[in-house]
Amino acid sequence: MAKAKYITDIRKIEAIPEWEREQLKPITDKYVFRVNDYYLNLIDWNDPEDPLRKLVIPNTGELKEYGRWDASDEEANYVVPGCQHKYGTTALLIVSEVCGAYCRYCFRKRLFRNDVKEAVSDVSQGIEYIASHPEINNVLLTGGDSLILATAKLRLIVERLREIEHVKIIRFGSKIPVFNPMRIYEDPELLALIRMYSTAERRIYVMAHINHPREITAEAKRGFEALHQAGAIVVNQTPVLRGINDDPGVLGELLDKLSWAGVTPYYFFVNRPVAGNRDFVLPLQRVYELVEQAKARTSGLGKRVRLSMSHSSGKIEVLAIQDGKAYLKYHQSREGRYGTFMVLDCPPDAAWFDDLPGSESHWSKTGVAGNA
């Protein structure tokens, strides 16, 4: 299998001027840096504002620790090491702290610090927990990036999960389909694994992280097709990011290209207020306008996407923002508030649920601690 060449020392990327490499070195000392030659070749190095460059190359704004390391209070969701259980039917296994891209905006940026360890090499406790909770019918393998794992390791996890009758869906959270698509279509063992364990009644889903239409290359489409042929269902989720995809034409093109490639547009996310990510954050009003303008440019297939905030208390769908008001509802809820409709004032600079006056009345901070 041909392998992309990974680079973990920014000083080796000669397309970046030497002075800039030295300027960025303190950032890569703090946060692990990892990119590959395939993705670097997608970047227009003549454009300092190139969105793909901004996705993977560090920026000095990352040293501004505005916000929280764990903006969604994931720490409260751990039930055993490496396993989160926030919503009744879904469990997360943090199977890897290694990511294919280390996207600079990642909401789990804390995982890429040398002093943080949340993933575990042995997920047995998590699998045992899932087996003992029959309400869990789908499991997300995440991190990090689940498809950065060796296929043999992935097989061990999938085989054990498939022994649990009530687990109907296994999800792989990954940017690999566009960051290193050769890892998919040139790995017959991975495709055989999916073919064996993605059946008509118990599917494997690939939760792709595609942020910009330029990532959907001929190689990426070949990877999508290989996944489809193996029986996987591929969907996409991306935050709306300042300087990367904050343009209705770009988002509309992304929705079109996903639909044409048979990849379901699943979520547009409001970027979480994570430490080091302030440069990517947009006001809620602007995010809503961008998404609606993008949806106006695409078919009903593209319009399936939902705009959501993954908040401590649940996934909050943004239905509309108009005349200074935010119209929201709980799409998922830790406290059983599914479908609860909310109308809140939306100041022009509000960028997150907590920035909306009165939002605290709709959820209990004590209610997010612990979960069984």
Order of alpha helices (4+ residues) and beta strands (2+ residues): beta-alpha-beta-alpha-alpha-beta-beta-beta-alpha-beta-alpha-beta-alpha-alpha-alpha-beta-alpha-beta-alpha-beta-alpha-beta-beta-beta-beta
